[in-house]
Amino acid sequence: MNDTYLEVPAEDGSSFRAWITRPASGSGPALVLLLVEDFDGNAHLRQVAELYAEEGYVVLVPDLVGRGEPEVADIVATVNAARAMPEVVGQKGDKKVGLLGFGLGGTLACRVAASGLVDCAVAYCGIGLDDVLAEAGAGSAPMVLHFAEKDGFVPPTAVARVKERVGKDSPVELYVYPNVRHGFHRHGTAAYDRPAEMMAHSRSIALFHRVMGPNYDLGMLWEKHCEFEFGTRDADATMATMVAHPYVNSIPVMTGGVGYNHLRRFYANHFVHKNPKDTKMIPMSRTLGADRLVDEVLFCFTHDVEMDWMLPGIAPTGKYVEVPLVAIVNFRGDKLCHEHIYWDQASVLVQIGLLDPQGLPVVGGDAAKKLVDETLPSNTIMQRWDESAPHRQAG
């Protein structure tokens, strides 16, 4: 990342520092990150700034405490400085700026957004937001508010008051994450909760993309990645489509890798050259989100090579297999961040002759056939299905 510092002119004639992290492209919409903590050497600030730079934003982090109590005027000054930067430019040539705040920083972000001085804002665990929203006018910017159910600083009663301010046609989205504490989004702390943090980040990105961009063709990015995996079978080209620290998890057998080196080793030695020659994927459905793609495919192959990633340690059986497979792909900016791959391993084992389905609640190739043709019989392995037939119940 390209990091620099900027001296931002303050309203009182003095100035304060803002740390800038740019995306790999060098330009994009601006995101002002607000966290009321010590500025220098703050690892959390750097981590979040780098995350959103990977998402395609020019991130500015103002020093909110260096001049004493944080002031809304300093945030507005940072927003104005961002709009003056030549590298802050959207896909339509606009100069959009969003705010992302945590704790008191979230409160400040919403206060500025309520005044319509930015294009959008996201707040994590903001304090006193019912009062802030009460002051919001017709020109209020869209906001996303994230709350922790067990936040000692923002109790459920406070969240309930905020909800009362969010009407049906409000530009404000509000989410409460169950069984998590204040700071659930912060890596490396006792309060950190990965599922909640991932969900909150996706919702935040959805707002930023919708209002400011940048917008990416996730389908095209995924198809290019798959081309390198299954077409050209090029591990380095596959890795070039991914972020610096990606991961892949094939859920049924836990194959894949975490981090560039581990994952490249997996692709080069255990994936791209470990797929049968007749491998094909028949698309069944695709769902696109702000930062995720979900592909439902029919994965078809003849088991003529040892497939380390799907059937590790199993010698080729020569059997033909069709199995429904779902890939949930997360993107960060225009790069793949991680993949969660799901399939029914029992169905695969039945089809290659390693699992006898007799007496077990599993099926073989019939699962794939029914995916394609929903009119095929249901409940064929449910021994008590006939007991619920209308004529049986009437008797």
DOFIVEX-276991 format. One record per residue (C-alpha): residue number from 1; x, y, z. Coordinates in steps of 0.1 Angstrom, whole numbers. Example, Ala and Ser with C-alpha at 12.3 -4.5 7.8 and 13.67 -1.06 7.14 Angstrom:
# DOFIVEX-276991
+-----+-------+-------+-------+
! pos !    px !    py !    pz !
+-----+-------+-------+-------+
!   1 !   123 !   -45 !    78 !
!   2 !   137 !   -11 !    71 !
+-----+-------+-------+-------+
***
This chain:
# DOFIVEX-276991
+-----+-------+-------+-------+
! pos !    px !    py !    pz !
+-----+-------+-------+-------+
!   1 !     0 !     0 !     0 !
!   2 !    11 !    36 !    -7 !
!   3 !    10 !    54 !    27 !
!   4 !    16 !    91 !    32 !
!   5 !     7 !   118 !    57 !
!   6 !   -13 !   150 !    50 !
!   7 !   -15 !   182 !    70 !
!   8 !   -52 !   191 !    72 !
!   9 !   -59 !   228 !    77 !
!  10 !   -82 !   231 !   108 !
!  11 !  -111 !   256 !   112 !
!  12 !   -91 !   276 !   139 !
!  13 !   -61 !   282 !   116 !
!  14 !   -39 !   254 !   129 !
!  15 !   -36 !   220 !   113 !
!  16 !   -35 !   183 !   122 !
!  17 !   -22 !   151 !   106 !
!  18 !   -41 !   126 !    85 !
!  19 !   -26 !    93 !    75 !
!  20 !   -35 !    82 !    39 !
!  21 !   -35 !    47 !    26 !
!  22 !   -42 !    43 !   -11 !
!  23 !   -55 !    13 !   -31 !
!  24 !   -34 !    -6 !   -55 !
!  25 !   -50 !    12 !   -84 !
!  26 !   -39 !    45 !   -69 !
!  27 !   -73 !    62 !   -69 !
!  28 !  -109 !    56 !   -58 !
!  29 !  -136 !    71 !   -36 !
!  30 !  -125 !    83 !    -2 !
!  31 !  -132 !    68 !    32 !
!  32 !  -124 !    87 !    63 !
!  33 !  -117 !    63 !    92 !
!  34 !  -127 !    76 !   127 !
!  35 !  -113 !    60 !   159 !
!  36 !  -108 !    81 !   190 !
!  37 !   -75 !    66 !   202 !
!  38 !   -38 !    74 !   201 !
!  39 !   -29 !    80 !   165 !
!  40 !     8 !    69 !   162 !
!  41 !    16 !    33 !   161 !
!  42 !   -20 !    22 !   163 !
!  43 !   -21 !   -13 !   148 !
!  44 !   -58 !   -15 !   147 !
!  45 !   -61 !    17 !   127 !
!  46 !   -35 !     5 !   102 !
!  47 !   -52 !   -29 !    98 !
!  48 !   -86 !   -13 !    91 !
!  49 !   -71 !    13 !    67 !
!  50 !   -53 !   -14 !    48 !
!  51 !   -84 !   -36 !    46 !
!  52 !  -105 !    -8 !    31 !
!  53 !   -77 !     2 !     7 !
!  54 !   -78 !   -33 !    -6 !
!  55 !  -115 !   -28 !   -11 !
!  56 !  -106 !     1 !   -35 !
!  57 !  -108 !    32 !   -13 !
!  58 !   -84 !    60 !    -6 !
!  59 !   -85 !    59 !    32 !
!  60 !   -78 !    89 !    53 !
!  61 !   -72 !    85 !    91 !
!  62 !   -72 !   119 !   109 !
!  63 !   -56 !   123 !   143 !
!  64 !   -87 !   129 !   163 !
!  65 !   -70 !   132 !   198 !
!  66 !   -38 !   151 !   190 !
!  67 !   -55 !   185 !   195 !
!  68 !   -76 !   174 !   226 !
!  69 !  -112 !   164 !   224 !
!  70 !  -123 !   153 !   189 !
!  71 !  -142 !   179 !   170 !
!  72 !  -168 !   175 !   143 !
!  73 !  -151 !   205 !   126 !
!  74 !  -119 !   185 !   122 !
!  75 !  -138 !   156 !   106 !
!  76 !  -155 !   180 !    81 !
!  77 !  -120 !   195 !    74 !
!  78 !  -107 !   160 !    66 !
!  79 !  -137 !   154 !    43 !
!  80 !  -130 !   186 !    25 !
!  81 !   -93 !   177 !    22 !
!  82 !  -102 !   143 !     8 !
!  83 !  -124 !   159 !   -19 !
!  84 !   -95 !   181 !   -29 !
!  85 !   -72 !   152 !   -35 !
!  86 !   -67 !   144 !   -72 !
!  87 !   -67 !   106 !   -65 !
!  88 !  -101 !   107 !   -49 !
!  89 !  -123 !   101 !   -79 !
!  90 !  -151 !    76 !   -85 !
!  91 !  -160 !    57 !  -116 !
!  92 !  -182 !    86 !  -128 !
!  93 !  -155 !   112 !  -120 !
!  94 !  -173 !   122 !   -88 !
!  95 !  -156 !   131 !   -55 !
!  96 !  -176 !   110 !   -30 !
!  97 !  -165 !   106 !     6 !
!  98 !  -178 !    82 !    32 !
!  99 !  -172 !    79 !    69 !
! 100 !  -164 !    47 !    90 !
! 101 !  -164 !    51 !   127 !
! 102 !  -160 !    29 !   158 !
! 103 !  -173 !    37 !   193 !
! 104 !  -173 !    75 !   198 !
! 105 !  -159 !    77 !   162 !
! 106 !  -191 !    61 !   151 !
! 107 !  -211 !    87 !   169 !
! 108 !  -191 !   114 !   152 !
! 109 !  -195 !    98 !   118 !
! 110 !  -233 !    97 !   122 !
! 111 !  -234 !   133 !   134 !
! 112 !  -216 !   145 !   102 !
! 113 !  -237 !   122 !    80 !
! 114 !  -270 !   134 !    96 !
! 115 !  -260 !   169 !    85 !
! 116 !  -256 !   157 !    49 !
! 117 !  -219 !   167 !    47 !
! 118 !  -208 !   133 !    34 !
! 119 !  -222 !   107 !    11 !
! 120 !  -227 !    79 !    36 !
! 121 !  -215 !    66 !    69 !
! 122 !  -211 !    34 !    89 !
! 123 !  -209 !    33 !   127 !
! 124 !  -199 !     4 !   149 !
! 125 !  -211 !     5 !   185 !
! 126 !  -219 !    42 !   184 !
! 127 !  -230 !    59 !   216 !
! 128 !  -260 !    83 !   219 !
! 129 !  -272 !    77 !   183 !
! 130 !  -308 !    83 !   192 !
! 131 !  -300 !   119 !   199 !
! 132 !  -280 !   121 !   167 !
! 133 !  -307 !   107 !   145 !
! 134 !  -332 !   130 !   162 !
! 135 !  -313 !   159 !   147 !
! 136 !  -311 !   144 !   112 !
! 137 !  -328 !   164 !    85 !
! 138 !  -342 !   156 !    51 !
! 139 !  -306 !   158 !    36 !
! 140 !  -292 !   131 !    59 !
! 141 !  -268 !   107 !    42 !
! 142 !  -275 !    69 !    42 !
! 143 !  -261 !    51 !    72 !
! 144 !  -255 !    16 !    85 !
! 145 !  -254 !    11 !   123 !
! 146 !  -239 !   -20 !   139 !
! 147 !  -246 !   -28 !   175 !
! 148 !  -235 !   -56 !   198 !
! 149 !  -263 !   -72 !   218 !
! 150 !  -241 !   -74 !   250 !
! 151 !  -225 !   -40 !   247 !
! 152 !  -218 !   -25 !   282 !
! 153 !  -216 !    10 !   267 !
! 154 !  -246 !     8 !   245 !
! 155 !  -273 !   -13 !   263 !
! 156 !  -304 !   -28 !   247 !
! 157 !  -325 !     1 !   260 !
! 158 !  -303 !    25 !   241 !
! 159 !  -305 !     5 !   209 !
! 160 !  -343 !     4 !   213 !
! 161 !  -343 !    42 !   214 !
! 162 !  -322 !    43 !   182 !
! 163 !  -347 !    18 !   165 !
! 164 !  -375 !    42 !   173 !
! 165 !  -358 !    68 !   152 !
! 166 !  -354 !    45 !   122 !
! 167 !  -386 !    46 !   102 !
! 168 !  -397 !    25 !    72 !
! 169 !  -384 !    50 !    47 !
! 170 !  -353 !    60 !    66 !
! 171 !  -319 !    60 !    49 !
! 172 !  -306 !    43 !    81 !
! 173 !  -300 !     5 !    84 !
! 174 !  -297 !    -9 !   119 !
! 175 !  -282 !   -43 !   128 !
! 176 !  -278 !   -60 !   162 !
! 177 !  -254 !   -89 !   165 !
! 178 !  -265 !  -115 !   191 !
! 179 !  -243 !  -126 !   219 !
! 180 !  -213 !  -104 !   211 !
! 181 !  -197 !   -75 !   231 !
! 182 !  -185 !   -40 !   224 !
! 183 !  -155 !   -43 !   200 !
! 184 !  -167 !   -75 !   184 !
! 185 !  -151 !   -62 !   151 !
! 186 !  -117 !   -58 !   165 !
! 187 !   -92 !   -85 !   157 !
! 188 !   -69 !   -98 !   184 !
! 189 !   -92 !   -89 !   213 !
! 190 !  -113 !  -110 !   237 !
! 191 !  -144 !   -95 !   223 !
! 192 !  -136 !  -103 !   187 !
! 193 !  -163 !  -125 !   170 !
! 194 !  -155 !  -135 !   135 !
! 195 !  -190 !  -145 !   122 !
! 196 !  -204 !  -111 !   134 !
! 197 !  -174 !   -92 !   121 !
! 198 !  -177 !  -108 !    86 !
! 199 !  -214 !  -101 !    84 !
! 200 !  -210 !   -65 !    95 !
! 201 !  -182 !   -59 !    70 !
! 202 !  -203 !   -72 !    41 !
! 203 !  -232 !   -49 !    52 !
! 204 !  -208 !   -20 !    54 !
! 205 !  -193 !   -27 !    20 !
! 206 !  -228 !   -30 !     5 !
! 207 !  -235 !     6 !    16 !
! 208 !  -202 !    20 !     4 !
! 209 !  -204 !     2 !   -30 !
! 210 !  -240 !    13 !   -35 !
! 211 !  -235 !    49 !   -27 !
! 212 !  -198 !    56 !   -38 !
! 213 !  -186 !    26 !   -57 !
! 214 !  -163 !    12 !   -68 !
! 215 !  -183 !   -15 !   -85 !
! 216 !  -167 !   -47 !   -98 !
! 217 !  -180 !   -75 !  -121 !
! 218 !  -176 !  -103 !   -96 !
! 219 !  -189 !  -129 !  -120 !
! 220 !  -162 !  -121 !  -145 !
! 221 !  -135 !  -121 !  -118 !
! 222 !  -146 !  -155 !  -106 !
! 223 !  -148 !  -170 !  -141 !
! 224 !  -113 !  -158 !  -148 !
! 225 !  -101 !  -174 !  -116 !
! 226 !  -118 !  -207 !  -126 !
! 227 !  -103 !  -206 !  -160 !
! 228 !   -68 !  -206 !  -145 !
! 229 !   -78 !  -234 !  -121 !
! 230 !   -95 !  -258 !  -146 !
! 231 !   -86 !  -245 !  -180 !
! 232 !   -50 !  -233 !  -183 !
! 233 !   -42 !  -250 !  -149 !
! 234 !   -18 !  -223 !  -139 !
! 235 !   -11 !  -220 !  -102 !
! 236 !     6 !  -186 !  -104 !
! 237 !   -21 !  -171 !  -126 !
! 238 !   -47 !  -184 !  -102 !
! 239 !   -29 !  -168 !   -72 !
! 240 !   -27 !  -135 !   -91 !
! 241 !   -65 !  -132 !   -90 !
! 242 !   -64 !  -133 !   -52 !
! 243 !   -54 !  -109 !   -23 !
! 244 !   -21 !  -110 !    -6 !
! 245 !   -34 !  -132 !    23 !
! 246 !   -62 !  -154 !     8 !
! 247 !   -75 !  -187 !    19 !
! 248 !   -95 !  -217 !     5 !
! 249 !  -115 !  -242 !    26 !
! 250 !  -130 !  -272 !    10 !
! 251 !  -154 !  -278 !    39 !
! 252 !  -161 !  -316 !    36 !
! 253 !  -124 !  -326 !    37 !
! 254 !  -107 !  -294 !    49 !
! 255 !   -83 !  -291 !    20 !
! 256 !   -70 !  -258 !     7 !
! 257 !   -47 !  -234 !    24 !
! 258 !   -44 !  -201 !    44 !
! 259 !   -20 !  -175 !    33 !
! 260 !    -2 !  -170 !    -1 !
! 261 !    26 !  -195 !     3 !
! 262 !     4 !  -223 !    17 !
! 263 !   -23 !  -218 !    -8 !
! 264 !     1 !  -216 !   -38 !
! 265 !    16 !  -249 !   -27 !
! 266 !   -19 !  -264 !   -26 !
! 267 !   -28 !  -251 !   -60 !
! 268 !     5 !  -260 !   -77 !
! 269 !     9 !  -295 !   -62 !
! 270 !   -26 !  -307 !   -52 !
! 271 !   -52 !  -289 !   -73 !
! 272 !   -46 !  -276 !  -108 !
! 273 !   -30 !  -308 !  -120 !
! 274 !   -52 !  -331 !   -99 !
! 275 !   -84 !  -328 !  -117 !
! 276 !   -97 !  -353 !  -143 !
! 277 !   -94 !  -344 !  -179 !
! 278 !  -131 !  -345 !  -185 !
! 279 !  -139 !  -322 !  -155 !
! 280 !  -168 !  -299 !  -162 !
! 281 !  -190 !  -276 !  -142 !
! 282 !  -226 !  -271 !  -152 !
! 283 !  -240 !  -239 !  -138 !
! 284 !  -273 !  -242 !  -120 !
! 285 !  -276 !  -208 !  -103 !
! 286 !  -256 !  -177 !   -93 !
! 287 !  -262 !  -152 !   -65 !
! 288 !  -243 !  -120 !   -64 !
! 289 !  -239 !   -98 !   -33 !
! 290 !  -218 !   -67 !   -26 !
! 291 !  -187 !   -87 !   -18 !
! 292 !  -198 !  -123 !   -23 !
! 293 !  -207 !  -146 !   -51 !
! 294 !  -225 !  -179 !   -46 !
! 295 !  -223 !  -205 !   -74 !
! 296 !  -244 !  -236 !   -75 !
! 297 !  -230 !  -260 !  -100 !
! 298 !  -232 !  -297 !  -110 !
! 299 !  -196 !  -309 !  -108 !
! 300 !  -189 !  -338 !  -132 !
! 301 !  -158 !  -359 !  -137 !
! 302 !  -145 !  -394 !  -143 !
! 303 !  -123 !  -404 !  -114 !
! 304 !   -92 !  -412 !  -135 !
! 305 !   -66 !  -394 !  -113 !
! 306 !   -60 !  -391 !   -76 !
! 307 !   -79 !  -359 !   -66 !
! 308 !   -59 !  -346 !   -36 !
! 309 !   -83 !  -318 !   -29 !
! 310 !  -116 !  -339 !   -30 !
! 311 !  -106 !  -375 !   -26 !
! 312 !   -72 !  -375 !    -9 !
! 313 !   -54 !  -408 !    -7 !
! 314 !   -80 !  -426 !   -30 !
! 315 !   -66 !  -443 !   -61 !
! 316 !   -85 !  -437 !   -93 !
! 317 !  -115 !  -459 !   -97 !
! 318 !  -125 !  -450 !  -132 !
! 319 !  -161 !  -442 !  -120 !
! 320 !  -181 !  -413 !  -134 !
! 321 !  -194 !  -388 !  -107 !
! 322 !  -219 !  -360 !  -108 !
! 323 !  -223 !  -341 !   -75 !
! 324 !  -240 !  -308 !   -66 !
! 325 !  -213 !  -283 !   -55 !
! 326 !  -216 !  -248 !   -40 !
! 327 !  -189 !  -222 !   -39 !
! 328 !  -192 !  -192 !   -17 !
! 329 !  -166 !  -167 !   -28 !
! 330 !  -156 !  -136 !    -9 !
! 331 !  -140 !  -106 !   -28 !
! 332 !  -120 !   -78 !   -15 !
! 333 !  -120 !   -51 !   -41 !
! 334 !  -113 !   -68 !   -75 !
! 335 !   -95 !   -98 !   -59 !
! 336 !  -107 !  -130 !   -44 !
! 337 !  -102 !  -131 !    -7 !
! 338 !  -115 !  -165 !     3 !
! 339 !  -135 !  -195 !    -9 !
! 340 !  -158 !  -219 !    11 !
! 341 !  -165 !  -249 !   -11 !
! 342 !  -193 !  -274 !    -2 !
! 343 !  -204 !  -307 !   -16 !
! 344 !  -220 !  -340 !    -4 !
! 345 !  -190 !  -362 !     1 !
! 346 !  -212 !  -392 !     9 !
! 347 !  -227 !  -389 !   -26 !
! 348 !  -192 !  -389 !   -41 !
! 349 !  -181 !  -420 !   -21 !
! 350 !  -213 !  -439 !   -31 !
! 351 !  -207 !  -432 !   -68 !
! 352 !  -170 !  -444 !   -67 !
! 353 !  -180 !  -475 !   -48 !
! 354 !  -164 !  -467 !   -14 !
! 355 !  -196 !  -463 !     5 !
! 356 !  -226 !  -487 !     5 !
! 357 !  -257 !  -467 !     9 !
! 358 !  -278 !  -496 !    20 !
! 359 !  -294 !  -487 !    54 !
! 360 !  -278 !  -453 !    55 !
! 361 !  -295 !  -419 !    49 !
! 362 !  -273 !  -411 !    19 !
! 363 !  -277 !  -413 !   -19 !
! 364 !  -254 !  -414 !   -49 !
! 365 !  -259 !  -399 !   -83 !
! 366 !  -296 !  -395 !   -78 !
! 367 !  -289 !  -363 !   -59 !
! 368 !  -274 !  -347 !   -90 !
! 369 !  -303 !  -360 !  -112 !
! 370 !  -329 !  -345 !   -89 !
! 371 !  -310 !  -311 !   -89 !
! 372 !  -315 !  -310 !  -126 !
! 373 !  -351 !  -324 !  -126 !
! 374 !  -371 !  -315 !   -95 !
! 375 !  -400 !  -337 !  -106 !
! 376 !  -381 !  -369 !   -98 !
! 377 !  -394 !  -387 !   -67 !
! 378 !  -387 !  -372 !   -32 !
! 379 !  -383 !  -391 !     0 !
! 380 !  -372 !  -424 !   -16 !
! 381 !  -350 !  -433 !    14 !
! 382 !  -376 !  -422 !    40 !
! 383 !  -389 !  -456 !    52 !
! 384 !  -419 !  -440 !    69 !
! 385 !  -430 !  -418 !    41 !
! 386 !  -459 !  -441 !    31 !
! 387 !  -473 !  -438 !    66 !
! 388 !  -484 !  -402 !    59 !
! 389 !  -502 !  -410 !    27 !
! 390 !  -538 !  -397 !    29 !
! 391 !  -554 !  -431 !    24 !
! 392 !  -533 !  -446 !    52 !
! 393 !  -542 !  -417 !    76 !
! 394 !  -579 !  -421 !    67 !
! 395 !  -578 !  -458 !    75 !
+-----+-------+-------+-------+
***
